[in-house]
Amino acid sequence: MEFGLFVQGYVPAARAEVDPEAEHKALIEETEYVIQADKSGFKYAWASEHHFLEEYSHLSANDVYLGYLAHATERIHLGSGIFNPLAPVNHPVKVAEKVAMLDHLSEGRFEFGSGRGAGSHEILGFMPGVTDMNHTKELWEETIAEFPKMWLQDEYVGFQGKHWSLPPRKILPKPYGKSHPAMWYAAGSPSSYAMAARKGLGVLGFSVQKVSDMEWVVDSYKTAVKDAEPVGGFVNDNVMVTSTAICAETHAKAVEIAVGGGLNYLQSLLFRYHDTFPRPEGIPEWPELLPEYSEEIIELLIAEELMICGDPDEVLRQCRRWEQAGADQLSFGLPIGISREDTMNSIRLIGEHVIPKIDTDPVHRTSRFRAAA
């Protein structure tokens, strides 16, 4: 199992109210986390693209952000988690150009994750009047198979669709080297996993809550991907899942950090904006918040495998559970509610004590798929 980091520009009101530079500091700190992850043996860093989602994610121009990281890092793969390729948000040709440019700047380290937007607040900002949020599926389905053609055809034959069109044109630059970056899809439901598998796409599993929910979802993906008809140049047989992770020298210290991290607020914001995700029982409607996490709640979340938290040996055992469930990649969300020092320490401890014992292959899984293609 490989390891990644997920950043999104989280700027909670509690931080912004006491620091006029909170937004700036949050974005700069998250670049530091990725740079440290690169040094600590993580293989992937994913940067979100969200619009209008106050507090939850201020990382809107992730192409700019990833371009900076391409120069600031050496070996870590940098992924769009996601680029939104729906024509009313980003013209598909512009997305294809950004992907190829980042592939060059990173010298083949870029990973192309796509998706359909976070929920009604974001979607209606670009498509006012839409009454069915599943409308975005039609736009995405129309577009996704065109990207490999734009990259690999000397002159793209052009496209005439329902939602966008383009006459024959040379789409430049072409990707770095042969083939094209690995393609991923941000899945919000089990049916989305199966759809991604049929198209030969890797899954960015932002919706999986716990290990026990993971096993049957991965199994269904792995079954379907065997018969994939890939939209790209190769099958990216890959499931990435995300989990909050806090690692400290002792169990007591890790729990103390988690209690003070405001994690209940981040989780409440997630379901405020991701209203197209299934809402687990007990999650209140915004602006009502989940109760603040006490030490007892943190211990329960750990026991229920809903977060990774503890000393290095405990975190190693918790990560092995995800490996046993079939995850190909485990990416950690490290919210800014936790101090910069504690977050950097988590990354260093995981890199020193956990990753070398699980990810023993120096070659990125997606690099191997691309080379074979």
C-alpha positions, 0 to 999 in steps of 0.5 A: 500500500502506498501513502499520500497526503491530502490538502485543501486550504482549510481556514476555520472561522475560529482561526480567521477571527483572531488572525487577519493572515489566517488564509495566507498562513493556511495555504503556505503551511499546507505547501510545507506539509507537502514538501515535508511529505516528499522528504518523508517518503510519501508517494502522493500529494493531492490538492483539492479544487473547490469554489465558494466553500468558505472555511472548508476549502480555500484552495480554488486555483489548485493548478497554480498551487501544484505548479509551485509544488512541482518546483518545490518537491523532488520525487512525490507525485502531485495530483489534482484532487480534483480538476473539475472538467465540466464545461461551465466550470473549466473548458475541457481543452483548458483542463487538458492543457493544464494536465500536460503542462503540469506533467512537464513541470513535474517531469512525469509526476502528475496524476490527473484526478477529475470529478463533478464538484462538491455539492449543490452550493458549488454546482449551482454557483456555475450552473444556476437553475439546475434542479438535479445535481446528477446533471453533472454526471452527464457533462462529465461522462460526455467529456472524460474520454476526450482527454486521452485523444487531446493528449495523444492525437497529433491533431485532435479530431475535435468534438461536437457534444451537447455541452461543449464543442471544438473544431479540429485543433492541435492541443499543446503541449503534449504530455511528458514522455509517452502515454499520459498521466494516470487518470482518477475519478473522485467517487462519492458512492459505491456505484461510482467506484464500479463506474470508474472501474469500468472506465479503467480509472483509479478511484479517489475514495473521499467518501469511505468512512471506516475500514469495514465499509471499505472491504466490499467496495474495494472488492466490487471495484477489483471485480469490475476493473478486470473487464475495464474498457479504459477511456485512456491509454491504460487501466489505472487499477487503483483505489485511494482512501482518505483518513484523518491521521495524528501521530505523536510520540505517545498515545496520550499526546496523540489523543490530546492533539486530536481533542484540541484540533476542532475535528468536529467542526471540519466534519460538520463543514464536510456535510454542509457542503458535500450534500450529495454524499450519503449522510451517516446517521447522527450527522446534524444539519448545518448550522448545527454542529457535531459535539466537540470531540472529547478524549472519550469520543477520540478513543471511540473513533479510534476503536471504530477505525474512523480515524488513525491516531496514536503512537507510531506502533499504533498508527502502523497497526491501524494503517495495516488494517486499511492495507488488509482491506485492499486499499492501494493508497492511504492518503491522510487529511491533516486539518489546520485545526492541528498546529503546524508543529504537531502536523509536521511531527505527524508527517515525520513520524509516519515517514520514519516508522510507518511507511517503510514497513508497509510501502517497500516498493520504490516504484510508484504504482501509476508509473508502472502502469504508464511505463507498461502502456 
